[in-house]
Amino acid sequence: MAAVVRDNKDKSRFELDLGSEIAFANYRLTPSAVIITHTETPRALRGRGIASELVKGALDLIRRDGRKVIAGCGFVVDYLDKHPEDADLVA
């Protein structure tokens, strides 16, 4: 998949376009960190690595903004456990 994750600041979520559907990760901001509170992939598209691609893109945006991440969602906790290369982002 070559889609790009974007930060939809109006909705406080990271989004990944999937044609006619969108995978998203809701977040809340603190002064220095982004708390990802929920990730959602359209049911018909689950099991294809889309949520991992979404979280990876969200972490790239968070890193670029010089913030840290707080995993407030089980999927993000699991993702970070499996990707120690992103440990520097954990608040």
C-alpha positions, 0 to 999 in steps of 0.5 A, spaced: 500 500 500 502 506 498 497 511 501 500 516 506 497 517 513 495 524 514 493 528 520 486 531 520 487 536 526 479 538 525 477 531 527 483 529 532 485 523 528 490 520 523 487 518 517 489 513 512 485 513 505 483 506 503 479 508 496 472 509 499 473 507 506 478 510 511 482 507 517 483 512 523 487 513 529 483 518 534 488 522 539 488 527 544 494 532 545 498 534 551 503 539 551 509 534 549 505 528 547 500 525 543 495 520 546 492 515 541 486 513 544 483 508 539 484 505 532 479 503 527 480 499 520 474 498 516 471 491 518 472 488 511 479 490 510 482 487 517 487 482 517 491 486 512 496 490 516 492 496 514 492 498 522 500 497 522 501 502 516 496 507 519 500 507 526 507 507 523 505 513 519 502 516 525 508 515 529 512 518 523 508 524 523 509 525 531 516 524 530 517 529 525 513 534 530 518 533 535 513 530 540 512 523 544 506 518 544 502 515 549 499 508 547 492 509 550 489 503 545 491 496 546 493 496 538 498 501 539 501 498 545 502 491 541 505 495 535 510 499 540 512 492 543 513 489 536 517 495 534 523 497 538 525 502 533 520 506 535 521 506 543 524 513 543 517 516 541 514 513 548 513 518 553 
